[in-house]
Amino acid sequence: MAAESSRSFGKKRVRDEESILDKGDADRTLGLENNLTFSDTLIALQMMRAQFPNIEKVAMQPFILRSQLYSSVKDRTQVDRDLESLKKEKVLRLFKLNTGQDDHAIMFLDDYLKQVAIAVKRLEIKNQQDLEVFEWFKKYVIETKLDVSIDHQELCALLSCGAEVKDKHVTFLISAGLLNRQLIDPNMYWFTIPNIGSILKGLSQGRKELLSFLNRRKFKEMLLAPLEKKQLRFSPLDMRFHLRDLIGSGHLKTVRTPTGLLVRVSKD
């Protein structure tokens, strides 16, 4: 009962914040210079969710990188505290990404469940009994395990709340892209976002492309407004997405000038 109450409170917070964004703040055309920083973590998350780029040929619900939050909310300690609270309230989930040592994606729980539904549908499992494992996963694993990883024994124990667990059930979860075995310890799994693989490849390529572009400029810098309008060749994610990411990770920094905000490559 307490968990349901917490989740209801979390949902209410999200609705309250969304009502703020309905006034037009979430307009995709709003320049990054005018909405780079926020005082509230949840408002920042909602804004970036609303501005998530439309990606052709890939069915992907919006996600936000933790580094992007760090670029938008100055107090990183507060960001981490807020993320922990929102995670416990079951408003969102965090996922460890394989694109960098400390790369994490954030996805609102409702969006994640939609992504799971898309992945299950694509598997085209005809046996209805085999599909039950995904309901067990949502009901017993997602609801209770809030970490970014889970070990095999605990996974099977939670799934067994639904019925007897067989090896094929875990295989289905891996095939759907909901779990990924850890290389260091095969008995551990990362929770993963289904269908994100090609986007993560683009994320890595886009980072390199943007940094390479700025490094080739005389002073390794450019005004934010014209830079934001440039198109990346090797990433399905837009320039705004990459700028937030690289500013938050410390690879880029911003400097206020009389002509506008300047983006500059950080010195090693």
C-alpha positions as CSV (number, residue, x, y, z in Angstrom):
1,M,0.0,0.0,0.0
2,A,2.9,2.4,0.8
3,A,4.5,1.6,-2.5
4,E,1.2,2.5,-4.3
5,S,0.9,5.7,-2.3
6,S,4.5,6.7,-3.2
7,R,3.9,6.0,-6.9
8,S,0.7,8.0,-6.9
9,F,2.5,10.9,-5.3
10,G,5.3,10.6,-7.9
11,K,2.7,10.6,-10.7
12,K,1.0,13.7,-9.2
13,R,4.4,15.5,-9.1
14,V,4.9,14.7,-12.8
15,R,1.4,15.9,-13.7
16,D,2.0,19.1,-11.7
17,E,5.3,19.8,-13.5
18,E,3.7,19.0,-16.9
19,S,1.1,21.6,-16.3
20,I,3.9,24.1,-16.0
21,L,5.4,23.0,-19.3
22,D,2.1,23.2,-21.1
23,K,2.5,27.0,-21.2
24,G,4.9,26.6,-24.2
25,D,8.2,26.1,-22.4
26,A,8.5,22.6,-24.0
27,D,8.4,24.0,-27.5
28,R,11.0,22.1,-29.5
29,T,11.9,25.3,-31.4
30,L,13.0,27.2,-28.2
31,G,16.7,27.9,-28.5
32,L,19.1,26.1,-26.2
33,E,20.6,29.3,-25.0
34,N,17.3,30.3,-23.5
35,N,16.6,27.0,-21.7
36,L,20.0,25.6,-20.9
37,T,19.8,25.7,-17.1
38,F,17.0,25.0,-14.7
39,S,16.6,25.2,-10.9
40,D,14.5,22.0,-10.6
41,T,15.5,18.5,-11.7
42,L,12.1,17.3,-12.6
43,I,11.3,20.3,-14.7
44,A,14.6,19.8,-16.5
45,L,13.7,16.2,-17.1
46,Q,10.3,17.1,-18.5
47,M,11.7,19.7,-20.8
48,M,14.4,17.4,-22.2
49,R,11.8,14.6,-22.6
50,A,9.6,17.0,-24.6
51,Q,12.6,18.0,-26.8
52,F,13.7,14.5,-27.5
53,P,14.4,14.3,-31.2
54,N,12.1,12.3,-33.6
55,I,14.3,9.4,-34.8
56,E,13.4,7.9,-38.2
57,K,13.2,4.1,-38.5
58,V,13.6,3.5,-34.8
59,A,10.7,3.1,-32.4
60,M,12.2,4.8,-29.3
61,Q,10.5,6.5,-26.4
62,P,12.3,9.6,-25.0
63,F,15.3,9.1,-22.7
64,I,17.6,11.6,-21.0
65,L,21.3,11.2,-20.2
66,R,22.4,11.9,-16.7
67,S,25.2,14.1,-18.1
68,Q,22.5,16.3,-19.8
69,L,21.0,16.9,-16.4
70,Y,24.4,17.9,-15.0
71,S,24.6,20.5,-17.8
72,S,21.1,21.9,-16.9
73,V,21.0,21.8,-13.1
74,K,24.1,23.3,-11.4
75,D,24.0,21.4,-8.1
76,R,25.0,17.8,-9.2
77,T,24.6,16.5,-5.6
78,Q,21.0,17.7,-5.7
79,V,20.5,16.1,-9.1
80,D,21.6,12.7,-7.7
81,R,19.4,13.1,-4.7
82,D,16.4,14.0,-6.8
83,L,17.0,11.1,-9.2
84,E,17.2,8.7,-6.2
85,S,13.9,10.1,-4.9
86,L,12.1,9.9,-8.3
87,K,13.4,6.4,-8.7
88,K,12.0,5.3,-5.3
89,E,8.7,7.0,-6.2
90,K,8.7,4.8,-9.4
91,V,8.5,7.9,-11.6
92,L,11.6,6.9,-13.6
93,R,14.3,4.3,-14.0
94,L,18.1,4.6,-14.6
95,F,20.0,2.4,-17.0
96,K,23.8,1.9,-17.3
97,L,24.9,2.4,-20.9
98,N,27.8,0.8,-22.7
99,T,28.9,4.0,-24.3
100,G,31.1,5.2,-21.4
101,Q,32.3,4.3,-18.0
102,D,29.7,6.6,-16.2
103,D,27.0,6.9,-18.9
104,H,23.5,6.5,-17.6
105,A,20.2,6.9,-19.3
106,I,17.0,8.1,-17.5
107,M,13.6,7.1,-18.8
108,F,10.2,7.9,-17.3
109,L,8.6,4.6,-16.2
110,D,5.5,5.0,-18.4
111,D,7.8,5.5,-21.4
112,Y,9.9,2.5,-20.5
113,L,6.8,0.3,-20.2
114,K,5.7,1.5,-23.7
115,Q,9.2,0.6,-25.0
116,V,8.9,-2.9,-23.4
117,A,5.5,-3.4,-25.0
118,I,7.0,-2.6,-28.4
119,A,9.8,-5.0,-27.9
120,V,7.5,-7.9,-26.8
121,K,5.3,-7.3,-29.8
122,R,8.4,-7.6,-32.2
123,L,9.4,-10.9,-30.7
124,E,6.3,-12.5,-32.3
125,I,5.9,-15.1,-29.6
126,K,2.9,-17.2,-30.5
127,N,2.6,-19.3,-27.4
128,Q,0.5,-17.2,-24.9
129,Q,2.1,-19.0,-21.9
130,D,5.5,-17.9,-23.0
131,L,4.3,-14.3,-23.0
132,E,3.5,-14.5,-19.3
133,V,7.1,-14.0,-18.4
134,F,6.9,-10.4,-19.5
135,E,4.0,-9.8,-17.2
136,W,5.9,-11.4,-14.3
137,F,8.9,-9.1,-15.2
138,K,6.8,-6.0,-15.1
139,K,4.8,-7.0,-12.0
140,Y,7.5,-8.6,-9.8
141,V,10.9,-7.4,-11.1
142,I,10.4,-3.8,-12.3
143,E,8.1,-3.0,-9.4
144,T,10.6,-4.2,-6.7
145,K,14.1,-4.0,-8.2
146,L,15.1,-0.4,-8.7
147,D,18.8,-0.9,-9.3
148,V,20.5,-0.8,-12.7
149,S,21.5,-4.5,-12.4
150,I,20.2,-7.8,-10.9
151,D,21.8,-11.2,-10.3
152,H,20.5,-14.4,-11.8
153,Q,19.3,-15.9,-8.5
154,E,17.3,-12.8,-7.5
155,L,15.9,-12.5,-11.0
156,C,14.6,-16.1,-10.9
157,A,13.3,-15.7,-7.4
158,L,11.2,-12.6,-8.4
159,L,10.0,-14.1,-11.6
160,S,8.9,-17.3,-9.7
161,C,6.3,-15.2,-7.9
162,G,4.4,-15.6,-11.2
163,A,5.0,-19.3,-11.8
164,E,7.8,-21.8,-12.3
165,V,10.8,-20.2,-14.1
166,K,12.6,-21.9,-16.9
167,D,15.8,-21.1,-18.8
168,K,13.7,-20.1,-21.8
169,H,12.0,-17.4,-19.8
170,V,15.3,-15.6,-19.1
171,T,16.2,-16.1,-22.8
172,F,13.0,-14.4,-23.8
173,L,13.8,-11.4,-21.6
174,I,17.3,-11.1,-23.1
175,S,16.1,-11.5,-26.7
176,A,13.5,-8.7,-26.1
177,G,16.4,-6.4,-25.0
178,L,15.2,-6.1,-21.4
179,L,18.4,-7.7,-19.9
180,N,22.0,-7.9,-20.9
181,R,24.5,-10.3,-19.3
182,Q,27.5,-8.6,-17.8
183,L,30.8,-9.5,-19.3
184,I,32.7,-9.6,-16.0
185,D,30.1,-11.7,-14.2
186,P,27.7,-13.8,-16.4
187,N,25.5,-14.3,-13.3
188,M,24.7,-10.6,-13.3
189,Y,22.4,-8.7,-15.8
190,W,22.1,-5.1,-16.7
191,F,18.6,-3.8,-17.1
192,T,18.5,-2.4,-20.6
193,I,16.3,-0.2,-22.8
194,P,15.0,-2.3,-25.7
195,N,15.9,-1.2,-29.3
196,I,18.5,1.4,-28.1
197,G,21.5,-0.2,-29.7
198,S,21.7,1.7,-33.0
199,I,21.0,5.0,-31.1
200,L,23.9,4.4,-28.8
201,K,26.2,3.8,-31.8
202,G,25.0,7.2,-33.1
203,L,25.5,8.8,-29.7
204,S,29.2,7.8,-29.7
205,Q,29.7,8.9,-33.3
206,G,27.9,12.2,-32.7
207,R,30.1,13.0,-29.7
208,K,33.3,12.4,-31.8
209,E,31.9,14.4,-34.8
210,L,30.9,17.4,-32.7
211,L,34.2,17.5,-30.8
212,S,36.2,17.0,-34.0
213,F,34.3,19.9,-35.6
214,L,35.1,22.3,-32.8
215,N,38.7,21.2,-32.5
216,R,39.2,22.1,-36.1
217,R,38.2,25.7,-35.5
218,K,40.9,28.2,-34.8
219,F,40.0,28.8,-31.2
220,K,38.1,25.6,-30.7
221,E,34.9,27.5,-30.0
222,M,31.7,28.7,-31.6
223,L,28.6,30.7,-30.5
224,L,25.9,28.4,-29.2
225,A,23.0,29.8,-31.4
226,P,24.6,29.0,-34.8
227,L,26.2,25.8,-33.6
228,E,22.8,24.5,-32.4
229,K,21.5,24.8,-35.9
230,K,24.2,22.6,-37.5
231,Q,23.3,19.1,-38.6
232,L,25.3,16.0,-37.5
233,R,26.0,13.5,-40.2
234,F,26.6,10.4,-38.1
235,S,24.1,10.6,-35.3
236,P,20.3,10.3,-35.3
237,L,20.2,12.5,-32.3
238,D,20.1,16.3,-32.8
239,M,22.8,18.9,-32.0
240,R,20.9,20.1,-28.9
241,F,21.0,16.5,-27.4
242,H,24.8,16.3,-28.0
243,L,25.6,19.7,-26.7
244,R,23.8,19.1,-23.4
245,D,25.6,15.8,-23.1
246,L,29.1,17.1,-23.8
247,I,28.6,20.2,-21.6
248,G,27.4,18.1,-18.7
249,S,30.3,15.6,-19.1
250,G,32.8,18.4,-19.0
251,H,34.1,17.9,-22.6
252,L,32.6,21.3,-23.5
253,K,32.1,24.5,-21.5
254,T,30.0,27.6,-22.0
255,V,31.2,31.2,-21.7
256,R,29.0,34.2,-21.5
257,T,30.0,36.9,-24.0
258,P,28.4,40.2,-25.2
259,T,27.3,38.5,-28.4
260,G,25.8,35.4,-26.7
261,L,26.7,32.1,-25.1
262,L,30.0,30.6,-26.4
263,V,30.7,26.9,-26.5
264,R,34.4,26.0,-26.2
265,V,36.3,22.7,-26.0
266,S,37.5,22.1,-22.5
267,K,41.3,21.8,-22.0
268,D,42.6,18.4,-21.0
